[in-house]
Amino acid sequence: MTAEKEYSTAILKLAALAQGDTGGSRVAAQVLLSAYNGNDFQLNIVDLCNLDRGYYQAALAVIRGRVELGTEPQNLLEDGDRLFRELWKRWERYHVANRGLPDCSLCHGSGLIYED
């Protein structure tokens, strides 16, 4: 398998996981979004421990592909820009500006206060 094919396959695998609502989904989103825009999303390496072996290997393939090929992940997928915009919106809680906010059941860590 070529390096580009391994990279795109890993992106698709993690993108499917990132559509969920689990700890692994959060980590998959962090890997993808940090490869997409490392200034706005950053991977906590320890979080990789939340992935099973197959997803961990996919995360490493994304990291390796991004660095070694120098290609942004959305450019390897059909309609990749749309997919990554959706991931960004879904996981904005983990944007660097929001990471320090506490998790709570009322604002889900956004820091916003609901007013009726």
Secondary structure, 3 states (H helix, E strand, C coil): CCHHHHHHHHHHHHHHHHCCCCHHHHHHHHHHHHHHCCCCECCCHHHHHHCCHHHHHHHHHHHHHHHHHCCCHHHHCCCHHHHHHHHHHHCHHHECCCCCCCCCCCCCCCCCCCCC
